[in-house]
């Protein structure tokens, strides 16, 4: 169990030892921004792979229409150390790594993101490993085969659309209890139109199980809760699960979903030297998105810089502007929203929206690398 500790480290230490666990959007911008603002700091980023993965491009990685990975060496500022490892547990002022070694810290940023819990027989598309598995499997499919994408949220829609765009010789099916439920009614209709243009079949239902090898030609059979059944040669799981249990097993206070409970400055409520940012942080009103992770990582780094300078931390505040998704490389949709993330009726679709979505993706990557990123304040 972690114990409450002082916010400030004794001044006789020349360098602060800062550990960042996770090199996604939140962890990468936090490391770079802190290195940019504070000179007397030793920053170590722990990540299980040598690449920064743009989760917003995993559907492109799967379909072979784009790349989602960039070497961390080109994403992190000079002087930041990278350790390719996993973290088993965080305790007091050190982390226990997967290889049995330990690493001490004065402050830590926990940015391990979210996880997926795929239905047996499916390939998860929300992780780098799953996306690579899906890409290889897709490349091995001959024309006329069927790909099923499970999940009617934006991840599922983008995955189905990208596969249909990149492989028009395949039959693509999207299954979800709802389709684009996070968008306005008009935008939902436009999403269906865009998917229809790509010949994506939409099935409004939920999947009960996958029967391996029970489909036609030795493929799988997808069974729906309604009782319907159809064959699938490759079934992709596009539903976000929960978060890693690292915070819980390390003694941090977590909510019912396993997310670490944080104060107004994004510090763990029972371990204030640990900042928690991104999907694994229980921030009221936040949703899983790079548009959430980047402001949180930047604000946490700014807060630590203020603490080390002896200044008072400022509360975190962030407002949304809307949502975006791609429908293949030449079509997309930008949904306008209010700062509290409620929807407006306004949306933009088509090629202009596709260009807008691409620019947003590039801005997110650039923000993580340069640590220069701006966001709206939250609603009053």
ZIDA-V108907 format. One record per pair of residues at least 6 apart in sequence whose C-alpha atoms are under 7 Angstrom apart, sorted by the first residue. I is the first residue (numbers start at 1). J is the second residue. Records with the same first field share a line. If there is no record, write none. Layout:
# ZIDA-V108907
I = J / J
This chain:
# ZIDA-V108907
1 = 91 / 250 / 251
2 = 91 / 92 / 251 / 252 / 271
3 = 92 / 270 / 271
4 = 270 / 271 / 272
5 = 271 / 272
7 = 272 / 273
14 = 40
15 = 40 / 41 / 42
16 = 40 / 41 / 42 / 106
17 = 41 / 42 / 43 / 105 / 106 / 107
18 = 41 / 42 / 43 / 44 / 105 / 106 / 107 / 108
19 = 43 / 44 / 45 / 105 / 107 / 108 / 109
20 = 27 / 31 / 44 / 45 / 46 / 108 / 109 / 110
21 = 27 / 45 / 46 / 47 / 109 / 110 / 111 / 112
22 = 45 / 46 / 47 / 110 / 111 / 112
23 = 45 / 47 / 52
24 = 52 / 53
25 = 290 / 293 / 294 / 368
26 = 111 / 277 / 278 / 293 / 294 / 296 / 297
27 = 111 / 297
28 = 76 / 368
29 = 294 / 297 / 298 / 367 / 368 / 369 / 371
30 = 297 / 298 / 300 / 301
31 = 43
32 = 76 / 77 / 369 / 370 / 371
33 = 298 / 301 / 371
34 = 301 / 302 / 305
37 = 305
38 = 305
43 = 80 / 81
44 = 80 / 81 / 82 / 83
45 = 81 / 82 / 83
46 = 82 / 83 / 84 / 85 / 86
47 = 83 / 84 / 85 / 86
48 = 84 / 85 / 86
49 = 84
50 = 71 / 72 / 84
51 = 69 / 70 / 71 / 72
52 = 69 / 70 / 71 / 72
53 = 68 / 69 / 70
54 = 68 / 69
55 = 68
57 = 67 / 68
58 = 68 / 131
59 = 158 / 159 / 162
60 = 66 / 67 / 162
61 = 67 / 68 / 131 / 135
62 = 131 / 132 / 134 / 135
63 = 135 / 162 / 163 / 166
65 = 166
75 = 369
76 = 369
85 = 97 / 98
86 = 97 / 98
87 = 95 / 96 / 97 / 98
88 = 96 / 97 / 98
89 = 95 / 96 / 246 / 249 / 250
90 = 96 / 250
91 = 250
93 = 104 / 105 / 106
94 = 102 / 103 / 104 / 105
95 = 102 / 103 / 104
96 = 102 / 103
107 = 273 / 274
108 = 273 / 274 / 275
109 = 274 / 275 / 276
110 = 274 / 275 / 276 / 277
111 = 276 / 277 / 278 / 280
112 = 280
113 = 243 / 278 / 279 / 280
114 = 242 / 243 / 244 / 279 / 280
115 = 240 / 241 / 242 / 243 / 244
116 = 124 / 126 / 239 / 240 / 241 / 242
117 = 241
118 = 124 / 237
120 = 210
121 = 210 / 212
122 = 235 / 236 / 237
123 = 130 / 134 / 235 / 236 / 237
124 = 130 / 131 / 236 / 237 / 238
125 = 131 / 236 / 237 / 238
126 = 238 / 240
143 = 169 / 170
144 = 169 / 170 / 171
145 = 170 / 171 / 233
146 = 170 / 171 / 172 / 232 / 233 / 234
147 = 171 / 172 / 173 / 232 / 233 / 234 / 235
148 = 172 / 173 / 174 / 232 / 234 / 235 / 236
149 = 156 / 160 / 173 / 174 / 175 / 235 / 236 / 237 / 238
150 = 156 / 174 / 175 / 176 / 236 / 237 / 238
151 = 175 / 176 / 237 / 238 / 239
152 = 175 / 176 / 177 / 178 / 179 / 180
153 = 179 / 180 / 181
154 = 180 / 325
155 = 238
156 = 238
158 = 325 / 326 / 327
160 = 172 / 174
161 = 195 / 198 / 327 / 328
162 = 327 / 328
164 = 170 / 172 / 198 / 200
165 = 198 / 328
172 = 200 / 201
173 = 200 / 201 / 202
174 = 200 / 201 / 202 / 203
175 = 202 / 203 / 204 / 205 / 206
176 = 203 / 204 / 205 / 206
177 = 204 / 205 / 206
178 = 204
180 = 188
183 = 335
184 = 343 / 345
187 = 347
194 = 327
205 = 224
206 = 224 / 225
207 = 223 / 224 / 225
208 = 223 / 224 / 225
209 = 222 / 223
210 = 220 / 221 / 222 / 223
211 = 220 / 221 / 222
212 = 220 / 221
213 = 219 / 220
214 = 220 / 221
215 = 221 / 231 / 232
216 = 231
219 = 231 / 232 / 233
220 = 231 / 232 / 233
221 = 229 / 230 / 231 / 232
222 = 229 / 230 / 231 / 232
223 = 229 / 230
242 = 257
243 = 258 / 259 / 280
245 = 258
247 = 260
248 = 254 / 258
252 = 260 / 268 / 270 / 271
253 = 260 / 261 / 269 / 270
254 = 260 / 261
255 = 261
259 = 280 / 281 / 282
260 = 268 / 276 / 280 / 281 / 282
261 = 268 / 269 / 281 / 282
262 = 268 / 269 / 276 / 281 / 282 / 283
263 = 269
264 = 315 / 316
265 = 313 / 314 / 315 / 316
266 = 275 / 276 / 277 / 300
267 = 273 / 274 / 275 / 276
268 = 274 / 275 / 276
275 = 300
277 = 293 / 296 / 297
278 = 292 / 293 / 296
279 = 288
286 = 292
294 = 368
295 = 375
299 = 316
303 = 313 / 314
306 = 312 / 313
307 = 313
317 = 377 / 378
318 = 375 / 376 / 377 / 378
319 = 339 / 340 / 376 / 377 / 378 / 379
320 = 337 / 338 / 339 / 340 / 341 / 376
321 = 336 / 337 / 338 / 339
322 = 335 / 336 / 337 / 338 / 341
323 = 334 / 335 / 336
324 = 333 / 334 / 335 / 357
325 = 332 / 333 / 334 / 357
326 = 332 / 333 / 354 / 357
329 = 354
330 = 351 / 354
331 = 350 / 351 / 353 / 354
332 = 349 / 350 / 351 / 353 / 354
333 = 347 / 348 / 349 / 350 / 353 / 354
334 = 347 / 348 / 349 / 353
335 = 346 / 347 / 348
336 = 343 / 344 / 346 / 347
337 = 343 / 344
338 = 344
339 = 378 / 379
340 = 378 / 379
367 = 373
